[in-house]
């Protein structure tokens, strides 16, 4: 990865302001998504110098981040780069492992294109990341979103086995409807409604109305 003097100068100029910003600011090179700049507070949390981080190249991802989060990150990044719009950005949740810590720390991060090459193609991206546990005003909401996100990842395979009709039944049960009410609403027999409920319980390995509601909320049925 090579950065010419002009690009390096712009990064250094930006760094003077970035060091005063809240959260952690990171600049990545599009060619391999390696780090070319990170604010001092981020380097301190990871326990490395900027040069050490640069030398790691893409190896820094599995060292400091939960790679399962890439399932959410990569598709959004592809769209951002394909659209190539200066005002466009995306956000995502990310788990980071600090130096000397065994547990993950959740962050909410936002990404946009930071610089383009002479042909107008994306060259660098900029990311701002904020630890969620320090954002007390959104703590409860963020925690709920994180739980739903984890629920989705864990159960999407089972949910995908449901037919369209079974998803309709799942929604109705989550709303507290009885088999008789479901039958009336969907123009099916009570026996058919009960059969669908039984099949859903078997496929999802659930038993209570709370379980039905958890799936319905997580997969945007209610």
PyMOL commands that place a pseudoatom at each C-alpha (Angstrom):
pseudoatom trace, name=CA, resn=UNK, resi=1, chain=A, elem=C, hetatm=0, pos=[0.000, 0.000, 0.000]
pseudoatom trace, name=CA, resn=UNK, resi=2, chain=A, elem=C, hetatm=0, pos=[1.452, 3.351, -1.072]
pseudoatom trace, name=CA, resn=UNK, resi=3, chain=A, elem=C, hetatm=0, pos=[0.271, 6.843, -0.146]
pseudoatom trace, name=CA, resn=UNK, resi=4, chain=A, elem=C, hetatm=0, pos=[1.707, 9.772, -2.054]
pseudoatom trace, name=CA, resn=UNK, resi=5, chain=A, elem=C, hetatm=0, pos=[2.873, 12.931, -0.319]
pseudoatom trace, name=CA, resn=UNK, resi=6, chain=A, elem=C, hetatm=0, pos=[-0.355, 14.795, -1.072]
pseudoatom trace, name=CA, resn=UNK, resi=7, chain=A, elem=C, hetatm=0, pos=[-2.548, 12.127, 0.548]
pseudoatom trace, name=CA, resn=UNK, resi=8, chain=A, elem=C, hetatm=0, pos=[-0.206, 11.789, 3.526]
pseudoatom trace, name=CA, resn=UNK, resi=9, chain=A, elem=C, hetatm=0, pos=[-0.251, 15.558, 4.002]
pseudoatom trace, name=CA, resn=UNK, resi=10, chain=A, elem=C, hetatm=0, pos=[-4.058, 15.629, 4.024]
pseudoatom trace, name=CA, resn=UNK, resi=11, chain=A, elem=C, hetatm=0, pos=[-4.201, 12.815, 6.577]
pseudoatom trace, name=CA, resn=UNK, resi=12, chain=A, elem=C, hetatm=0, pos=[-1.715, 14.611, 8.832]
pseudoatom trace, name=CA, resn=UNK, resi=13, chain=A, elem=C, hetatm=0, pos=[-3.678, 17.841, 8.525]
pseudoatom trace, name=CA, resn=UNK, resi=14, chain=A, elem=C, hetatm=0, pos=[-6.919, 16.060, 9.399]
pseudoatom trace, name=CA, resn=UNK, resi=15, chain=A, elem=C, hetatm=0, pos=[-5.246, 14.277, 12.334]
pseudoatom trace, name=CA, resn=UNK, resi=16, chain=A, elem=C, hetatm=0, pos=[-4.787, 17.568, 14.175]
pseudoatom trace, name=CA, resn=UNK, resi=17, chain=A, elem=C, hetatm=0, pos=[-8.560, 17.918, 14.397]
pseudoatom trace, name=CA, resn=UNK, resi=18, chain=A, elem=C, hetatm=0, pos=[-9.360, 14.218, 14.766]
pseudoatom trace, name=CA, resn=UNK, resi=19, chain=A, elem=C, hetatm=0, pos=[-7.365, 13.994, 17.985]
pseudoatom trace, name=CA, resn=UNK, resi=20, chain=A, elem=C, hetatm=0, pos=[-9.811, 16.457, 19.552]
pseudoatom trace, name=CA, resn=UNK, resi=21, chain=A, elem=C, hetatm=0, pos=[-12.902, 14.477, 18.546]
pseudoatom trace, name=CA, resn=UNK, resi=22, chain=A, elem=C, hetatm=0, pos=[-14.823, 12.168, 20.892]
pseudoatom trace, name=CA, resn=UNK, resi=23, chain=A, elem=C, hetatm=0, pos=[-14.647, 8.459, 20.220]
pseudoatom trace, name=CA, resn=UNK, resi=24, chain=A, elem=C, hetatm=0, pos=[-12.036, 6.763, 18.051]
pseudoatom trace, name=CA, resn=UNK, resi=25, chain=A, elem=C, hetatm=0, pos=[-11.340, 7.862, 14.474]
pseudoatom trace, name=CA, resn=UNK, resi=26, chain=A, elem=C, hetatm=0, pos=[-9.809, 5.415, 11.975]
pseudoatom trace, name=CA, resn=UNK, resi=27, chain=A, elem=C, hetatm=0, pos=[-8.822, 5.849, 8.327]
pseudoatom trace, name=CA, resn=UNK, resi=28, chain=A, elem=C, hetatm=0, pos=[-8.592, 2.733, 6.136]
pseudoatom trace, name=CA, resn=UNK, resi=29, chain=A, elem=C, hetatm=0, pos=[-7.098, 2.224, 2.695]
pseudoatom trace, name=CA, resn=UNK, resi=30, chain=A, elem=C, hetatm=0, pos=[-9.612, 0.783, 0.220]
pseudoatom trace, name=CA, resn=UNK, resi=31, chain=A, elem=C, hetatm=0, pos=[-7.089, -1.511, -1.493]
pseudoatom trace, name=CA, resn=UNK, resi=32, chain=A, elem=C, hetatm=0, pos=[-6.910, -3.936, 1.435]
pseudoatom trace, name=CA, resn=UNK, resi=33, chain=A, elem=C, hetatm=0, pos=[-8.830, -2.135, 4.226]
pseudoatom trace, name=CA, resn=UNK, resi=34, chain=A, elem=C, hetatm=0, pos=[-5.662, -1.808, 6.263]
pseudoatom trace, name=CA, resn=UNK, resi=35, chain=A, elem=C, hetatm=0, pos=[-5.318, 1.034, 8.761]
pseudoatom trace, name=CA, resn=UNK, resi=36, chain=A, elem=C, hetatm=0, pos=[-3.372, 4.137, 7.743]
pseudoatom trace, name=CA, resn=UNK, resi=37, chain=A, elem=C, hetatm=0, pos=[-4.385, 6.300, 10.716]
pseudoatom trace, name=CA, resn=UNK, resi=38, chain=A, elem=C, hetatm=0, pos=[-6.013, 5.944, 14.143]
pseudoatom trace, name=CA, resn=UNK, resi=39, chain=A, elem=C, hetatm=0, pos=[-6.406, 8.528, 16.876]
pseudoatom trace, name=CA, resn=UNK, resi=40, chain=A, elem=C, hetatm=0, pos=[-4.212, 8.169, 19.951]
pseudoatom trace, name=CA, resn=UNK, resi=41, chain=A, elem=C, hetatm=0, pos=[-7.117, 7.165, 22.203]
pseudoatom trace, name=CA, resn=UNK, resi=42, chain=A, elem=C, hetatm=0, pos=[-7.841, 4.163, 19.973]
pseudoatom trace, name=CA, resn=UNK, resi=43, chain=A, elem=C, hetatm=0, pos=[-4.193, 3.112, 19.859]
pseudoatom trace, name=CA, resn=UNK, resi=44, chain=A, elem=C, hetatm=0, pos=[-4.072, 3.279, 23.654]
pseudoatom trace, name=CA, resn=UNK, resi=45, chain=A, elem=C, hetatm=0, pos=[-7.138, 1.045, 23.978]
pseudoatom trace, name=CA, resn=UNK, resi=46, chain=A, elem=C, hetatm=0, pos=[-5.604, -1.540, 21.639]
pseudoatom trace, name=CA, resn=UNK, resi=47, chain=A, elem=C, hetatm=0, pos=[-2.166, -1.270, 23.229]
pseudoatom trace, name=CA, resn=UNK, resi=48, chain=A, elem=C, hetatm=0, pos=[-0.270, -0.652, 19.981]
pseudoatom trace, name=CA, resn=UNK, resi=49, chain=A, elem=C, hetatm=0, pos=[1.499, 2.129, 18.117]
pseudoatom trace, name=CA, resn=UNK, resi=50, chain=A, elem=C, hetatm=0, pos=[0.260, 3.431, 14.786]
pseudoatom trace, name=CA, resn=UNK, resi=51, chain=A, elem=C, hetatm=0, pos=[3.225, 1.896, 12.977]
pseudoatom trace, name=CA, resn=UNK, resi=52, chain=A, elem=C, hetatm=0, pos=[2.552, -1.492, 14.574]
pseudoatom trace, name=CA, resn=UNK, resi=53, chain=A, elem=C, hetatm=0, pos=[-1.060, -1.242, 13.446]
pseudoatom trace, name=CA, resn=UNK, resi=54, chain=A, elem=C, hetatm=0, pos=[-0.019, -0.310, 9.905]
pseudoatom trace, name=CA, resn=UNK, resi=55, chain=A, elem=C, hetatm=0, pos=[2.424, -3.229, 9.783]
pseudoatom trace, name=CA, resn=UNK, resi=56, chain=A, elem=C, hetatm=0, pos=[-0.321, -5.669, 10.827]
pseudoatom trace, name=CA, resn=UNK, resi=57, chain=A, elem=C, hetatm=0, pos=[-2.297, -4.822, 7.680]
pseudoatom trace, name=CA, resn=UNK, resi=58, chain=A, elem=C, hetatm=0, pos=[-5.480, -6.934, 7.603]
pseudoatom trace, name=CA, resn=UNK, resi=59, chain=A, elem=C, hetatm=0, pos=[-4.253, -9.178, 10.438]
pseudoatom trace, name=CA, resn=UNK, resi=60, chain=A, elem=C, hetatm=0, pos=[-5.426, -6.506, 12.831]
pseudoatom trace, name=CA, resn=UNK, resi=61, chain=A, elem=C, hetatm=0, pos=[-9.076, -7.458, 12.246]
pseudoatom trace, name=CA, resn=UNK, resi=62, chain=A, elem=C, hetatm=0, pos=[-9.077, -10.966, 13.781]
pseudoatom trace, name=CA, resn=UNK, resi=63, chain=A, elem=C, hetatm=0, pos=[-6.737, -9.776, 16.528]
pseudoatom trace, name=CA, resn=UNK, resi=64, chain=A, elem=C, hetatm=0, pos=[-8.976, -7.008, 17.855]
pseudoatom trace, name=CA, resn=UNK, resi=65, chain=A, elem=C, hetatm=0, pos=[-12.458, -7.607, 16.423]
pseudoatom trace, name=CA, resn=UNK, resi=66, chain=A, elem=C, hetatm=0, pos=[-15.151, -10.277, 16.507]
pseudoatom trace, name=CA, resn=UNK, resi=67, chain=A, elem=C, hetatm=0, pos=[-15.189, -11.499, 12.903]
pseudoatom trace, name=CA, resn=UNK, resi=68, chain=A, elem=C, hetatm=0, pos=[-18.885, -12.454, 13.137]
pseudoatom trace, name=CA, resn=UNK, resi=69, chain=A, elem=C, hetatm=0, pos=[-19.635, -8.729, 12.913]
pseudoatom trace, name=CA, resn=UNK, resi=70, chain=A, elem=C, hetatm=0, pos=[-18.270, -8.786, 9.352]
pseudoatom trace, name=CA, resn=UNK, resi=71, chain=A, elem=C, hetatm=0, pos=[-21.539, -10.411, 8.240]
pseudoatom trace, name=CA, resn=UNK, resi=72, chain=A, elem=C, hetatm=0, pos=[-23.212, -7.071, 8.853]
pseudoatom trace, name=CA, resn=UNK, resi=73, chain=A, elem=C, hetatm=0, pos=[-20.283, -4.836, 7.889]
pseudoatom trace, name=CA, resn=UNK, resi=74, chain=A, elem=C, hetatm=0, pos=[-19.124, -6.189, 4.514]
pseudoatom trace, name=CA, resn=UNK, resi=75, chain=A, elem=C, hetatm=0, pos=[-22.420, -5.939, 2.551]
pseudoatom trace, name=CA, resn=UNK, resi=76, chain=A, elem=C, hetatm=0, pos=[-22.874, -2.353, 3.744]
pseudoatom trace, name=CA, resn=UNK, resi=77, chain=A, elem=C, hetatm=0, pos=[-19.307, -1.478, 2.779]
pseudoatom trace, name=CA, resn=UNK, resi=78, chain=A, elem=C, hetatm=0, pos=[-19.784, -2.894, -0.733]
pseudoatom trace, name=CA, resn=UNK, resi=79, chain=A, elem=C, hetatm=0, pos=[-22.884, -0.748, -1.233]
pseudoatom trace, name=CA, resn=UNK, resi=80, chain=A, elem=C, hetatm=0, pos=[-21.073, 2.350, 0.045]
pseudoatom trace, name=CA, resn=UNK, resi=81, chain=A, elem=C, hetatm=0, pos=[-18.166, 1.867, -2.363]
pseudoatom trace, name=CA, resn=UNK, resi=82, chain=A, elem=C, hetatm=0, pos=[-20.390, 0.967, -5.322]
pseudoatom trace, name=CA, resn=UNK, resi=83, chain=A, elem=C, hetatm=0, pos=[-22.598, 4.030, -4.832]
pseudoatom trace, name=CA, resn=UNK, resi=84, chain=A, elem=C, hetatm=0, pos=[-19.535, 6.258, -4.331]
pseudoatom trace, name=CA, resn=UNK, resi=85, chain=A, elem=C, hetatm=0, pos=[-21.496, 9.222, -2.967]
pseudoatom trace, name=CA, resn=UNK, resi=86, chain=A, elem=C, hetatm=0, pos=[-19.729, 11.809, -0.752]
pseudoatom trace, name=CA, resn=UNK, resi=87, chain=A, elem=C, hetatm=0, pos=[-22.722, 12.279, 1.559]
pseudoatom trace, name=CA, resn=UNK, resi=88, chain=A, elem=C, hetatm=0, pos=[-23.495, 8.571, 2.026]
pseudoatom trace, name=CA, resn=UNK, resi=89, chain=A, elem=C, hetatm=0, pos=[-22.564, 6.670, 5.192]
pseudoatom trace, name=CA, resn=UNK, resi=90, chain=A, elem=C, hetatm=0, pos=[-23.629, 3.605, 7.146]
pseudoatom trace, name=CA, resn=UNK, resi=91, chain=A, elem=C, hetatm=0, pos=[-23.518, 2.486, 10.773]
pseudoatom trace, name=CA, resn=UNK, resi=92, chain=A, elem=C, hetatm=0, pos=[-23.055, -0.888, 12.420]
pseudoatom trace, name=CA, resn=UNK, resi=93, chain=A, elem=C, hetatm=0, pos=[-22.402, -2.529, 15.776]
pseudoatom trace, name=CA, resn=UNK, resi=94, chain=A, elem=C, hetatm=0, pos=[-18.908, -3.832, 16.428]
pseudoatom trace, name=CA, resn=UNK, resi=95, chain=A, elem=C, hetatm=0, pos=[-17.224, -5.815, 19.204]
pseudoatom trace, name=CA, resn=UNK, resi=96, chain=A, elem=C, hetatm=0, pos=[-13.674, -4.768, 20.091]
pseudoatom trace, name=CA, resn=UNK, resi=97, chain=A, elem=C, hetatm=0, pos=[-11.170, -6.450, 22.400]
pseudoatom trace, name=CA, resn=UNK, resi=98, chain=A, elem=C, hetatm=0, pos=[-9.014, -3.955, 24.300]
pseudoatom trace, name=CA, resn=UNK, resi=99, chain=A, elem=C, hetatm=0, pos=[-5.443, -4.663, 25.348]
pseudoatom trace, name=CA, resn=UNK, resi=100, chain=A, elem=C, hetatm=0, pos=[-5.339, -6.777, 28.500]
pseudoatom trace, name=CA, resn=UNK, resi=101, chain=A, elem=C, hetatm=0, pos=[-9.086, -7.480, 28.400]
pseudoatom trace, name=CA, resn=UNK, resi=102, chain=A, elem=C, hetatm=0, pos=[-10.735, -10.842, 27.810]
pseudoatom trace, name=CA, resn=UNK, resi=103, chain=A, elem=C, hetatm=0, pos=[-14.262, -9.546, 27.172]
pseudoatom trace, name=CA, resn=UNK, resi=104, chain=A, elem=C, hetatm=0, pos=[-15.558, -7.743, 24.105]
pseudoatom trace, name=CA, resn=UNK, resi=105, chain=A, elem=C, hetatm=0, pos=[-16.594, -4.091, 24.307]
pseudoatom trace, name=CA, resn=UNK, resi=106, chain=A, elem=C, hetatm=0, pos=[-19.494, -3.105, 22.066]
pseudoatom trace, name=CA, resn=UNK, resi=107, chain=A, elem=C, hetatm=0, pos=[-19.144, -0.018, 19.872]
pseudoatom trace, name=CA, resn=UNK, resi=108, chain=A, elem=C, hetatm=0, pos=[-21.431, 1.743, 17.465]
pseudoatom trace, name=CA, resn=UNK, resi=109, chain=A, elem=C, hetatm=0, pos=[-19.490, 2.851, 14.396]
pseudoatom trace, name=CA, resn=UNK, resi=110, chain=A, elem=C, hetatm=0, pos=[-20.194, 4.969, 11.325]
pseudoatom trace, name=CA, resn=UNK, resi=111, chain=A, elem=C, hetatm=0, pos=[-18.311, 4.847, 8.012]
pseudoatom trace, name=CA, resn=UNK, resi=112, chain=A, elem=C, hetatm=0, pos=[-18.078, 7.095, 4.966]
pseudoatom trace, name=CA, resn=UNK, resi=113, chain=A, elem=C, hetatm=0, pos=[-15.659, 7.690, 2.106]
pseudoatom trace, name=CA, resn=UNK, resi=114, chain=A, elem=C, hetatm=0, pos=[-12.894, 10.071, 3.167]
pseudoatom trace, name=CA, resn=UNK, resi=115, chain=A, elem=C, hetatm=0, pos=[-10.800, 10.551, 0.016]
pseudoatom trace, name=CA, resn=UNK, resi=116, chain=A, elem=C, hetatm=0, pos=[-10.860, 9.689, -3.699]
pseudoatom trace, name=CA, resn=UNK, resi=117, chain=A, elem=C, hetatm=0, pos=[-8.058, 9.012, -6.190]
pseudoatom trace, name=CA, resn=UNK, resi=118, chain=A, elem=C, hetatm=0, pos=[-7.418, 11.038, -9.362]
pseudoatom trace, name=CA, resn=UNK, resi=119, chain=A, elem=C, hetatm=0, pos=[-9.985, 8.944, -11.262]
pseudoatom trace, name=CA, resn=UNK, resi=120, chain=A, elem=C, hetatm=0, pos=[-12.717, 9.640, -8.726]
pseudoatom trace, name=CA, resn=UNK, resi=121, chain=A, elem=C, hetatm=0, pos=[-12.623, 6.159, -7.220]
pseudoatom trace, name=CA, resn=UNK, resi=122, chain=A, elem=C, hetatm=0, pos=[-12.769, 5.697, -3.410]
pseudoatom trace, name=CA, resn=UNK, resi=123, chain=A, elem=C, hetatm=0, pos=[-9.270, 5.660, -1.923]
pseudoatom trace, name=CA, resn=UNK, resi=124, chain=A, elem=C, hetatm=0, pos=[-9.745, 5.987, 1.846]
pseudoatom trace, name=CA, resn=UNK, resi=125, chain=A, elem=C, hetatm=0, pos=[-12.655, 5.522, 4.244]
pseudoatom trace, name=CA, resn=UNK, resi=126, chain=A, elem=C, hetatm=0, pos=[-13.095, 7.115, 7.649]
pseudoatom trace, name=CA, resn=UNK, resi=127, chain=A, elem=C, hetatm=0, pos=[-14.714, 5.415, 10.634]
pseudoatom trace, name=CA, resn=UNK, resi=128, chain=A, elem=C, hetatm=0, pos=[-15.813, 6.924, 13.935]
pseudoatom trace, name=CA, resn=UNK, resi=129, chain=A, elem=C, hetatm=0, pos=[-16.435, 4.469, 16.776]
pseudoatom trace, name=CA, resn=UNK, resi=130, chain=A, elem=C, hetatm=0, pos=[-18.017, 5.058, 20.187]
pseudoatom trace, name=CA, resn=UNK, resi=131, chain=A, elem=C, hetatm=0, pos=[-18.109, 2.609, 23.120]
pseudoatom trace, name=CA, resn=UNK, resi=132, chain=A, elem=C, hetatm=0, pos=[-21.757, 1.956, 23.873]
pseudoatom trace, name=CA, resn=UNK, resi=133, chain=A, elem=C, hetatm=0, pos=[-21.329, 1.517, 27.620]
pseudoatom trace, name=CA, resn=UNK, resi=134, chain=A, elem=C, hetatm=0, pos=[-20.224, 5.148, 27.836]
pseudoatom trace, name=CA, resn=UNK, resi=135, chain=A, elem=C, hetatm=0, pos=[-23.287, 6.398, 25.973]
pseudoatom trace, name=CA, resn=UNK, resi=136, chain=A, elem=C, hetatm=0, pos=[-25.631, 6.249, 28.949]
pseudoatom trace, name=CA, resn=UNK, resi=137, chain=A, elem=C, hetatm=0, pos=[-28.495, 8.041, 27.219]
pseudoatom trace, name=CA, resn=UNK, resi=138, chain=A, elem=C, hetatm=0, pos=[-28.926, 5.226, 24.674]
pseudoatom trace, name=CA, resn=UNK, resi=139, chain=A, elem=C, hetatm=0, pos=[-27.636, 2.340, 26.762]
pseudoatom trace, name=CA, resn=UNK, resi=140, chain=A, elem=C, hetatm=0, pos=[-30.920, 0.486, 27.240]
pseudoatom trace, name=CA, resn=UNK, resi=141, chain=A, elem=C, hetatm=0, pos=[-32.029, 0.929, 23.632]
pseudoatom trace, name=CA, resn=UNK, resi=142, chain=A, elem=C, hetatm=0, pos=[-28.638, -0.084, 22.260]
pseudoatom trace, name=CA, resn=UNK, resi=143, chain=A, elem=C, hetatm=0, pos=[-28.566, -3.161, 24.479]
pseudoatom trace, name=CA, resn=UNK, resi=144, chain=A, elem=C, hetatm=0, pos=[-31.978, -4.201, 23.164]
pseudoatom trace, name=CA, resn=UNK, resi=145, chain=A, elem=C, hetatm=0, pos=[-30.814, -3.730, 19.570]
pseudoatom trace, name=CA, resn=UNK, resi=146, chain=A, elem=C, hetatm=0, pos=[-27.697, -5.773, 20.258]
pseudoatom trace, name=CA, resn=UNK, resi=147, chain=A, elem=C, hetatm=0, pos=[-29.758, -8.578, 21.759]
pseudoatom trace, name=CA, resn=UNK, resi=148, chain=A, elem=C, hetatm=0, pos=[-32.068, -8.605, 18.738]
pseudoatom trace, name=CA, resn=UNK, resi=149, chain=A, elem=C, hetatm=0, pos=[-29.073, -8.573, 16.404]
pseudoatom trace, name=CA, resn=UNK, resi=150, chain=A, elem=C, hetatm=0, pos=[-27.573, -11.591, 18.178]
pseudoatom trace, name=CA, resn=UNK, resi=151, chain=A, elem=C, hetatm=0, pos=[-30.967, -13.332, 18.147]
pseudoatom trace, name=CA, resn=UNK, resi=152, chain=A, elem=C, hetatm=0, pos=[-31.198, -12.807, 14.376]
pseudoatom trace, name=CA, resn=UNK, resi=153, chain=A, elem=C, hetatm=0, pos=[-27.766, -14.289, 13.733]
pseudoatom trace, name=CA, resn=UNK, resi=154, chain=A, elem=C, hetatm=0, pos=[-28.482, -17.288, 15.940]
pseudoatom trace, name=CA, resn=UNK, resi=155, chain=A, elem=C, hetatm=0, pos=[-31.957, -18.108, 14.620]
pseudoatom trace, name=CA, resn=UNK, resi=156, chain=A, elem=C, hetatm=0, pos=[-32.151, -16.938, 11.005]
pseudoatom trace, name=CA, resn=UNK, resi=157, chain=A, elem=C, hetatm=0, pos=[-31.518, -20.453, 9.671]
pseudoatom trace, name=CA, resn=UNK, resi=158, chain=A, elem=C, hetatm=0, pos=[-34.443, -21.901, 11.627]
pseudoatom trace, name=CA, resn=UNK, resi=159, chain=A, elem=C, hetatm=0, pos=[-36.707, -18.968, 10.726]
pseudoatom trace, name=CA, resn=UNK, resi=160, chain=A, elem=C, hetatm=0, pos=[-35.949, -19.430, 7.015]
pseudoatom trace, name=CA, resn=UNK, resi=161, chain=A, elem=C, hetatm=0, pos=[-37.528, -22.909, 7.141]
pseudoatom trace, name=CA, resn=UNK, resi=162, chain=A, elem=C, hetatm=0, pos=[-40.967, -21.410, 7.815]
pseudoatom trace, name=CA, resn=UNK, resi=163, chain=A, elem=C, hetatm=0, pos=[-43.427, -21.092, 4.954]
pseudoatom trace, name=CA, resn=UNK, resi=164, chain=A, elem=C, hetatm=0, pos=[-45.210, -17.810, 4.238]
pseudoatom trace, name=CA, resn=UNK, resi=165, chain=A, elem=C, hetatm=0, pos=[-48.367, -19.161, 5.872]
pseudoatom trace, name=CA, resn=UNK, resi=166, chain=A, elem=C, hetatm=0, pos=[-46.424, -20.244, 8.960]
pseudoatom trace, name=CA, resn=UNK, resi=167, chain=A, elem=C, hetatm=0, pos=[-44.957, -16.749, 9.248]
pseudoatom trace, name=CA, resn=UNK, resi=168, chain=A, elem=C, hetatm=0, pos=[-48.495, -15.355, 9.083]
pseudoatom trace, name=CA, resn=UNK, resi=169, chain=A, elem=C, hetatm=0, pos=[-49.518, -17.705, 11.892]
pseudoatom trace, name=CA, resn=UNK, resi=170, chain=A, elem=C, hetatm=0, pos=[-46.409, -16.804, 13.902]
pseudoatom trace, name=CA, resn=UNK, resi=171, chain=A, elem=C, hetatm=0, pos=[-47.358, -13.134, 13.678]
pseudoatom trace, name=CA, resn=UNK, resi=172, chain=A, elem=C, hetatm=0, pos=[-50.920, -13.802, 14.808]
pseudoatom trace, name=CA, resn=UNK, resi=173, chain=A, elem=C, hetatm=0, pos=[-49.795, -15.887, 17.792]
pseudoatom trace, name=CA, resn=UNK, resi=174, chain=A, elem=C, hetatm=0, pos=[-47.304, -13.183, 18.770]
pseudoatom trace, name=CA, resn=UNK, resi=175, chain=A, elem=C, hetatm=0, pos=[-50.190, -10.707, 18.762]
pseudoatom trace, name=CA, resn=UNK, resi=176, chain=A, elem=C, hetatm=0, pos=[-52.028, -12.901, 21.255]
pseudoatom trace, name=CA, resn=UNK, resi=177, chain=A, elem=C, hetatm=0, pos=[-54.619, -14.370, 18.892]
pseudoatom trace, name=CA, resn=UNK, resi=178, chain=A, elem=C, hetatm=0, pos=[-56.239, -17.726, 19.627]
pseudoatom trace, name=CA, resn=UNK, resi=179, chain=A, elem=C, hetatm=0, pos=[-56.490, -20.501, 17.040]
pseudoatom trace, name=CA, resn=UNK, resi=180, chain=A, elem=C, hetatm=0, pos=[-60.146, -19.610, 16.488]
pseudoatom trace, name=CA, resn=UNK, resi=181, chain=A, elem=C, hetatm=0, pos=[-59.282, -15.944, 15.887]
pseudoatom trace, name=CA, resn=UNK, resi=182, chain=A, elem=C, hetatm=0, pos=[-56.419, -16.907, 13.581]
pseudoatom trace, name=CA, resn=UNK, resi=183, chain=A, elem=C, hetatm=0, pos=[-58.685, -19.206, 11.593]
pseudoatom trace, name=CA, resn=UNK, resi=184, chain=A, elem=C, hetatm=0, pos=[-61.230, -16.411, 11.132]
pseudoatom trace, name=CA, resn=UNK, resi=185, chain=A, elem=C, hetatm=0, pos=[-58.591, -13.855, 10.146]
pseudoatom trace, name=CA, resn=UNK, resi=186, chain=A, elem=C, hetatm=0, pos=[-56.824, -16.095, 7.613]
pseudoatom trace, name=CA, resn=UNK, resi=187, chain=A, elem=C, hetatm=0, pos=[-59.913, -17.951, 6.340]
pseudoatom trace, name=CA, resn=UNK, resi=188, chain=A, elem=C, hetatm=0, pos=[-58.668, -21.375, 7.371]
pseudoatom trace, name=CA, resn=UNK, resi=189, chain=A, elem=C, hetatm=0, pos=[-60.045, -24.048, 9.664]
pseudoatom trace, name=CA, resn=UNK, resi=190, chain=A, elem=C, hetatm=0, pos=[-59.241, -24.115, 13.366]
pseudoatom trace, name=CA, resn=UNK, resi=191, chain=A, elem=C, hetatm=0, pos=[-57.576, -27.498, 12.880]
pseudoatom trace, name=CA, resn=UNK, resi=192, chain=A, elem=C, hetatm=0, pos=[-55.317, -26.057, 10.171]
pseudoatom trace, name=CA, resn=UNK, resi=193, chain=A, elem=C, hetatm=0, pos=[-54.378, -23.142, 12.423]
pseudoatom trace, name=CA, resn=UNK, resi=194, chain=A, elem=C, hetatm=0, pos=[-53.512, -25.547, 15.227]
pseudoatom trace, name=CA, resn=UNK, resi=195, chain=A, elem=C, hetatm=0, pos=[-51.444, -27.701, 12.855]
pseudoatom trace, name=CA, resn=UNK, resi=196, chain=A, elem=C, hetatm=0, pos=[-49.473, -24.656, 11.720]
pseudoatom trace, name=CA, resn=UNK, resi=197, chain=A, elem=C, hetatm=0, pos=[-48.835, -23.642, 15.327]
pseudoatom trace, name=CA, resn=UNK, resi=198, chain=A, elem=C, hetatm=0, pos=[-47.556, -27.121, 16.108]
pseudoatom trace, name=CA, resn=UNK, resi=199, chain=A, elem=C, hetatm=0, pos=[-45.292, -27.132, 13.044]
pseudoatom trace, name=CA, resn=UNK, resi=200, chain=A, elem=C, hetatm=0, pos=[-43.874, -23.729, 13.990]
pseudoatom trace, name=CA, resn=UNK, resi=201, chain=A, elem=C, hetatm=0, pos=[-43.105, -24.915, 17.520]
pseudoatom trace, name=CA, resn=UNK, resi=202, chain=A, elem=C, hetatm=0, pos=[-41.298, -27.953, 16.129]
pseudoatom trace, name=CA, resn=UNK, resi=203, chain=A, elem=C, hetatm=0, pos=[-39.296, -26.048, 13.511]
pseudoatom trace, name=CA, resn=UNK, resi=204, chain=A, elem=C, hetatm=0, pos=[-38.221, -23.255, 15.856]
pseudoatom trace, name=CA, resn=UNK, resi=205, chain=A, elem=C, hetatm=0, pos=[-38.017, -25.471, 18.945]
pseudoatom trace, name=CA, resn=UNK, resi=206, chain=A, elem=C, hetatm=0, pos=[-40.143, -23.061, 20.974]
pseudoatom trace, name=CA, resn=UNK, resi=207, chain=A, elem=C, hetatm=0, pos=[-43.107, -23.527, 23.267]
pseudoatom trace, name=CA, resn=UNK, resi=208, chain=A, elem=C, hetatm=0, pos=[-44.351, -20.290, 24.837]
pseudoatom trace, name=CA, resn=UNK, resi=209, chain=A, elem=C, hetatm=0, pos=[-46.111, -17.189, 23.543]
pseudoatom trace, name=CA, resn=UNK, resi=210, chain=A, elem=C, hetatm=0, pos=[-43.037, -15.229, 24.653]
pseudoatom trace, name=CA, resn=UNK, resi=211, chain=A, elem=C, hetatm=0, pos=[-40.914, -17.276, 22.240]
pseudoatom trace, name=CA, resn=UNK, resi=212, chain=A, elem=C, hetatm=0, pos=[-43.357, -16.575, 19.403]
pseudoatom trace, name=CA, resn=UNK, resi=213, chain=A, elem=C, hetatm=0, pos=[-43.202, -12.853, 20.182]
pseudoatom trace, name=CA, resn=UNK, resi=214, chain=A, elem=C, hetatm=0, pos=[-39.386, -12.862, 20.278]
pseudoatom trace, name=CA, resn=UNK, resi=215, chain=A, elem=C, hetatm=0, pos=[-39.217, -14.278, 16.755]
pseudoatom trace, name=CA, resn=UNK, resi=216, chain=A, elem=C, hetatm=0, pos=[-41.918, -11.943, 15.468]
pseudoatom trace, name=CA, resn=UNK, resi=217, chain=A, elem=C, hetatm=0, pos=[-40.141, -8.855, 16.820]
pseudoatom trace, name=CA, resn=UNK, resi=218, chain=A, elem=C, hetatm=0, pos=[-36.682, -9.913, 15.682]
pseudoatom trace, name=CA, resn=UNK, resi=219, chain=A, elem=C, hetatm=0, pos=[-37.823, -10.650, 12.125]
pseudoatom trace, name=CA, resn=UNK, resi=220, chain=A, elem=C, hetatm=0, pos=[-40.057, -7.565, 11.807]
pseudoatom trace, name=CA, resn=UNK, resi=221, chain=A, elem=C, hetatm=0, pos=[-43.381, -9.390, 11.744]
pseudoatom trace, name=CA, resn=UNK, resi=222, chain=A, elem=C, hetatm=0, pos=[-44.809, -7.074, 14.399]
for i in range(1, 222): cmd.bond("trace and resi %d" % i, "trace and resi %d" % (i + 1))
show_as sticks, trace
zoom trace
